Amino acid sequence: MRRRRFIGLFGGAIAAWSLRARAQQSDRTRLVGVLMNNAENDAETKAQLTALFQELQRLGWSEGRNLRVQVRYAADRPDQYQVLAKELVALQPDVIFAYTTPIATALRLESQTVPIVFAQVSDPVGSGVVASLARPGGNLTGLLLYEEGIAGKWVAMLKEIAPNLRRAALLANPKTTPYEYFVRSAEAVARPLAIELVPGLVESTTDIERVIATFAGPDGGLLVLPSGTTTLYRDLVIGLAAKYRLPSVYPFRFYVTAGGLMSYSTDLVDQSRKAASYVDRILRGANPAELPVQAPTKYVTTVNLKIAKALGLDVPPSLLVRADEVIE
């Protein structure tokens, strides 16, 4: 009788200790690393980080209570991607949040064990970031920026608003975006429309100025691809497009609100918000290998009528009807 009572007391103590241990484990401060492609003072970068941290707080993670955060900014310096990735991995974080394809790739090369959630990644399978969208299979998962046909849609939009278009320059830094992924999609639509695609490879402001000035002409248009360089120097790109009167389509809405002609895009702030749910699930024990990569579910068309008028373009009714936002 005494032995049974002792075993019962001992078992109860073990159970109580286990509960306390689990509680302490769930309450312990977690470390989240973040590696951003753009500069710390970039307005869009700030908005994306704010959305991430606000959503994490809503999900129960607050900096100073149960969360510590270490953020690194690459500021569109490809030579710093691997350096900063190594620095973050060395901190042994519970999870790392990564923006853009080359940064996710740098982190994958640095660690096969630290869970990594990415956003703004195009062609994650072709880039070797994950094994498949449905079952990533490694330590990375997250949100797909654009599906493969997106650049073809951009080409079609250019032709729609500028029927005399014969040439289109694809402006991007191949070191900060999977350039060929977008080229394949653009070519599939450009050929039937008799549009010549011209490479617009840039790595600096000097490159941007030279490429656009050299390309400019009455039958040309500009297709700006999602790239750290074009995003960082977006005001320069928008200004040169206006100077040389080039009809242009941009990869994100914020180009158009800053004076660009039009965009067909996903919402980057919303991507950060959605990715926070994966960070939360991993912090609570989920395996990134089993969390499918999420494809974008909503695209937004934005048209700037003021810029169209300045370029002498008549916006077709079909485009206006499809537009989610018209800036006048």
Secondary structure as UniProt FT lines:
FT   HELIX           2..27
FT   STRAND          30..36
FT   TURN            40..41
FT   HELIX           43..58
FT   TURN            59..60
FT   TURN            64..66
FT   STRAND          67..73
FT   TURN            75..76
FT   HELIX           78..80
FT   HELIX           81..90
FT   STRAND          95..99
FT   HELIX           101..110
FT   STRAND          116..121
FT   TURN            124..128
FT   STRAND          140..144
FT   TURN            148..149
FT   HELIX           150..161
FT   TURN            163..164
FT   STRAND          167..172
FT   TURN            174..175
FT   HELIX           179..190
FT   TURN            191..194
FT   STRAND          196..201
FT   HELIX           205..215
FT   TURN            218..219
FT   STRAND          220..224
FT   HELIX           228..232
FT   HELIX           234..243
FT   TURN            244..245
FT   STRAND          248..250
FT   HELIX           253..257
FT   TURN            258..259
FT   STRAND          262..265
FT   HELIX           268..283
FT   TURN            284..285
FT   HELIX           288..290
FT   STRAND          300..304
FT   HELIX           305..310
FT   TURN            311..312
FT   HELIX           317..322
FT   STRAND          325..327
//
